[in-house]
Amino acid sequence: MSRILYSGTKNASSWAFRAWLALKEQGIEFQERVVDIRRPQRFDNLARVAEFSPPGAVPVLVDGDAVIYDSLAIMEYANDLGGGSLLPADMKLRAQARSLVAWQHSGLSNLCPRLSFESSFYPDRRAMSPGEAADTKRLFDVLETTLLRSGGPFLVGDLSLADLAFVPTLIRIMSHAPNADEWPLTEAWYKLLMSRATVQEWMEEASRLPPVLLDDYRV
Ligand SMILES: N[C@@H](CCC(=O)N[C@@H](CS)C(=O)NCC(=O)O)C(=O)O
């Protein structure tokens, strides 16, 4: 089997998590090579990735002679390989799912930037700042409305790339905001996603790793 996913340290690599999830959810076989992206070895390791993948970042999927980089491209490829079941068949619903994925990919990376994916695994997590609570409310209000419109339990129809793209963000936020009573549909959706075997497999491995401490978490 020639398909190789260059993934990242599991408690530090939210983008790799998304690509990995889409492949796993589609039942696609692949070998996984975990690239250690912790400092200082991060720089040498990613320089080696740059020898075959222009961005020099993870994730990268190498499938025979195709080098597919960026989590979004890998998620779409996983969906194609698996027959398209991770995007709705209806064109408008598909566009809605892609809008959510694109928003997560291009705009939401700056949401609560100091609540990194790494910080979800810290044993002593701090409280959210007022700004982080406001960012969370803005996002969760949208998710709640989206779930109300879809009728649940997923954002758009069946489980889709949109749900998977949000998993690491939900983990970052929910590990710092245990009370989500204001958004019952979002909380139920979060619990449903967390109960999936794929998500549990990643999180169990990630939880066993030594925490990756980042300087800006507490300042
Ligand atoms: N837009 C890229 C972002 C990938 C990314 O930032 N990956 C991190 C690890 S999670 C990385 O390898 N960063 C190294 C770098 O960008 O120099 C994607 O979605 O795949």
The ligand as an ORCA input file, in Angstrom:
! r2SCAN-3c Opt
* xyz 0 1
  N      -3.178     25.289      5.910
  C      -2.377     24.151      6.333
  C      -1.793     24.426      7.700
  C      -0.858     23.329      8.133
  C      -0.072     23.699      9.363
  O       0.015     24.863      9.795
  N       0.533     22.666      9.925
  C       1.411     22.863     11.054
  C       1.309     21.713     12.006
  S      -0.362     21.476     12.555
  C       2.803     22.938     10.496
  O       3.294     21.977      9.945
  N       3.367     24.119     10.570
  C       4.681     24.350     10.087
  C       4.774     25.544      9.219
  O       3.724     26.015      8.737
  O       5.886     25.999      9.041
  C      -3.250     22.914      6.365
  O      -4.462     23.046      6.556
  O      -2.747     21.792      6.179
*
